[in-house]
Amino acid sequence: MQNQQTNDDLAQELEIFRTAAKRFVSAEILPHYAQWESDGIVPREIWRQLGAQGLLAVDIPEAYGGFGSNFSFSMVVLEALMQANCCALGTSVTVHSDIVAHYLLNQGTEEQKQRYLPGMVSGDCIGAVAMTEPGTGSDLQAVQTTAKRDGDEYVINGAKTFITNGQHADVVIVVAKTNLDVAGAKGITLFLVDAATEGFSRGRNLEKIGMHASDTSELFFTDVRVPATAILGKLDQGFGLLMDELKRERLALAIGAVASAEGVLEETVSYTKERKVFGASLSSLQNTRFKLAEVATDIRIHRAFVEECKTAFLNNALDVPSASMAKVSCTEMQGRVADTCLQLFGGYGFMREYGVSRAYTDARVQRIYGGTSEIMKELISRDLLA
Ligand SMILES: Cc1cc2nc3c(=O)[nH]c(=O)nc-3n(C[C@H](O)[C@H](O)[C@H](O)COP(=O)(O)OP(=O)(O)OC[C@H]3O[C@@H](n4cnc5c(N)ncnc54)[C@H](O)[C@@H]3O)c2cc1C
């Protein structure tokens, strides 16, 4: 009885939080979003506004400035952005809140947590994670960036690319090789690098086919000196740490994909009711009704699966194959839904002023970052055949 009461209270709190998050997105983000898309970046101030509204890193404990809520609350923020077709900002926020903040929380020393987390919650300190390099993405063990010990310091040299929040970032988690004499996975370490450190520089904000409002950059490290205390987690054990944290990242991507598809469907249902073809509404055609029915079914099945995965994650029981299945299946579904819905808009679907065109281009990269669909299938099949 008491458990039921607690669950009901939690569900109610989640809904109140969802309403507040959606209201903020409608009032403070949507009116400016087209401008940010054309700027290729959101203004720095929006991060502080998100922080002031309690929408960043919400599941960080109060001891570090957060609200001590759980993963479901953080997903409410992501869902509010994705359902409103603000996928680029959703991605930037999830990298900051659901990836970088949690690497720090789970792997950081007390000093590191105190130093960065309060600013991440308030939006004064923006986080990025730099794994990918020009020469390697899927094969993380092949990174070429090095960090060499010199007295009490490490000297980092290398280049990263495609880094989300690369232009805005104040702190970057950098994946570097610290031991060149052992096989890839055994000699990798993560470092916390402040953007103000000498030798750190940003390349241009990369031009993409979608996700325009999210800044994506090359980052360069030229004799960047950091103290040994900048190591996140343990020396030479960064690869295992990355693998531990990837489940959360992949589940968040899956949940964001479902939310985006839900938003696109809603917009498409409205459009097909209004649009007239051959003297009747587009929604009266059987093809339209069947396509909408297929899309709604596809989304519903994936929603059920991510809810199952979310419950498992909250109970510390989400396994790698399930997180991989969620990531590959939900992001592929998002792509299918965006494509089917765009077709129902006809020529208008191809016009930038219609949201469905943005949903379509934004959806494409979801199958690439956070581990490509092919890598997800590798992980799933490896488990099946073990
Ligand atoms: C908009 C955007 C934002 C990004 N944000 C970040 C970020 O914040 N931080 C970060 O570190 N990275 C980020 N990335 C990089 C992203 O994670 C990589 O692009 C991705 O992991 C793929 O790596 P790659 O581009 O080097 O492709 P490659 O690894 O070169 O892959 C090329 C092709 O080969 C396939 N392939 C590779 N290995 C295998 C295999 N073993 N079996 C079968 N097929 C395989 C791939 O699936 C793909 O189809 C971002 C990328 C984009 C586009």
The ligand as a Gaussian input file, in Angstrom:
#p B3LYP/6-31G(d) Opt

LIG

0 1
 C       26.495000      15.458000     -35.065000
 C       27.497000      14.542000     -34.399000
 C       27.755000      14.691000     -33.039000
 C       28.721000      13.878000     -32.432000
 N       29.030000      14.094000     -31.099000
 C       30.104000      13.433000     -30.562000
 C       30.587000      13.777000     -29.255000
 O       30.017000      14.626000     -28.544000
 N       31.684000      13.130000     -28.789000
 C       32.340000      12.187000     -29.528000
 O       33.338000      11.670000     -29.055000
 N       31.911000      11.844000     -30.768000
 C       30.815000      12.445000     -31.303000
 N       30.384000      12.129000     -32.563000
 C       31.096000      11.102000     -33.318000
 C       30.315000       9.796000     -33.464000
 O       30.216000       9.143000     -32.226000
 C       31.042000       8.978000     -34.530000
 O       30.831000       9.635000     -35.763000
 C       30.552000       7.542000     -34.597000
 O       30.935000       6.834000     -33.437000
 C       31.082000       6.796000     -35.837000
 O       32.444000       6.948000     -35.956000
 P       33.072000       7.438000     -37.366000
 O       32.349000       8.646000     -37.778000
 O       34.542000       7.512000     -37.197000
 O       32.705000       6.287000     -38.370000
 P       33.558000       4.940000     -38.618000
 O       33.900000       4.320000     -37.332000
 O       34.651000       5.240000     -39.580000
 O       32.464000       4.033000     -39.354000
 C       32.206000       4.093000     -40.756000
 C       31.198000       3.005000     -41.090000
 O       31.757000       1.732000     -40.776000
 C       30.899000       1.009000     -39.945000
 N       31.666000       0.169000     -39.032000
 C       32.703000       0.546000     -38.240000
 N       33.139000      -0.494000     -37.520000
 C       32.348000      -1.549000     -37.848000
 C       32.272000      -2.902000     -37.445000
 N       33.113000      -3.399000     -36.527000
 N       31.355000      -3.699000     -38.009000
 C       30.504000      -3.225000     -38.935000
 N       30.507000      -1.945000     -39.370000
 C       31.414000      -1.122000     -38.824000
 C       30.126000       2.073000     -39.193000
 O       28.921000       1.547000     -38.639000
 C       29.899000       3.090000     -40.276000
 O       28.794000       2.730000     -41.047000
 C       29.392000      12.884000     -33.178000
 C       29.082000      12.712000     -34.540000
 C       28.168000      13.530000     -35.156000
 C       27.924000      13.341000     -36.617000

